[in-house]
Amino acid sequence: MNAIDEKSITKNLKIDAKAVGIPIGAAEIFIEKSLKEANKTLKSKKIITEKDLERAIAKELKKYNADFAYVYENHDKII
């Protein structure tokens, strides 16, 4: 994942975290750890789709907060 993608994803994740009431400090930790683990998970793949990335991040977020992961997974469906 390049720096531009990571910045964009991080920004969106912070918005989602705020929506479920997660304090910014905790959200930053969850996001950092989730992105790091998602990168490790996807490292072996030759081709990574946006859905692969979203699934990997959501899987990691679930370890910290299920509501946060749900909002991230369904961000485009939530009004």
C-alpha positions as CSV (number, residue, x, y, z in Angstrom):
1,M,0.0,0.0,0.0
2,N,1.5,3.3,-0.9
3,A,1.5,6.4,1.3
4,I,-1.3,8.1,-0.6
5,D,-3.6,5.1,-0.3
6,E,-2.8,4.8,3.4
7,K,-3.5,8.4,4.1
8,S,-6.9,8.2,2.4
9,I,-7.8,5.0,4.2
10,T,-6.6,6.4,7.5
11,K,-8.7,9.6,7.0
12,N,-11.8,7.5,6.3
13,L,-11.2,5.2,9.2
14,K,-10.9,8.1,11.6
15,I,-14.3,9.4,10.3
16,D,-15.8,6.0,10.9
17,A,-14.3,5.7,14.4
18,K,-15.7,9.1,15.3
19,A,-19.1,7.9,14.0
20,V,-19.1,5.0,16.6
21,G,-17.7,7.2,19.4
22,I,-14.2,5.8,19.6
23,P,-11.8,8.4,21.1
24,I,-9.2,9.6,18.5
25,G,-6.2,8.2,20.4
26,A,-7.7,4.7,20.6
27,A,-8.8,5.0,16.9
28,E,-5.3,5.9,15.8
29,I,-3.9,2.8,17.6
30,F,-6.6,0.5,16.2
31,I,-6.0,1.9,12.7
32,E,-2.2,1.7,12.8
33,K,-2.3,-1.9,14.0
34,S,-5.0,-2.9,11.6
35,L,-3.3,-1.5,8.6
36,K,0.0,-3.1,9.6
37,E,-1.6,-6.5,10.0
38,A,-3.6,-6.2,6.8
39,N,-0.4,-5.3,4.9
40,K,1.2,-8.5,6.3
41,T,-1.8,-10.6,5.3
42,L,-1.9,-9.3,1.8
43,K,1.9,-9.2,1.2
44,S,2.0,-12.6,-0.4
45,K,-0.7,-11.8,-3.0
46,K,0.5,-10.8,-6.4
47,I,-2.7,-8.9,-7.2
48,I,-4.7,-7.1,-4.5
49,T,-8.2,-5.8,-5.1
50,E,-9.8,-3.0,-3.2
51,K,-12.2,-5.6,-1.7
52,D,-9.3,-7.7,-0.6
53,L,-7.9,-4.7,1.2
54,E,-11.2,-3.8,2.8
55,R,-11.8,-7.3,4.0
56,A,-8.3,-7.5,5.5
57,I,-8.7,-4.2,7.3
58,A,-12.2,-5.0,8.6
59,K,-11.0,-8.4,9.9
60,E,-8.3,-6.7,11.9
61,L,-10.6,-3.9,13.1
62,K,-13.0,-6.6,14.5
63,K,-10.2,-7.5,17.0
64,Y,-10.5,-4.1,18.5
65,N,-14.1,-3.0,18.0
66,A,-16.9,-4.8,16.1
67,D,-19.0,-1.7,15.6
68,F,-16.0,0.1,14.1
69,A,-15.4,-2.8,11.7
70,Y,-19.0,-2.9,10.7
71,V,-19.2,0.8,9.9
72,Y,-16.0,0.5,7.9
73,E,-17.3,-2.5,5.9
74,N,-20.6,-0.8,5.2
75,H,-19.4,2.8,4.9
76,D,-20.8,3.1,1.3
77,K,-24.1,1.6,2.3
78,I,-24.8,3.7,5.4
79,I,-26.6,7.0,4.9
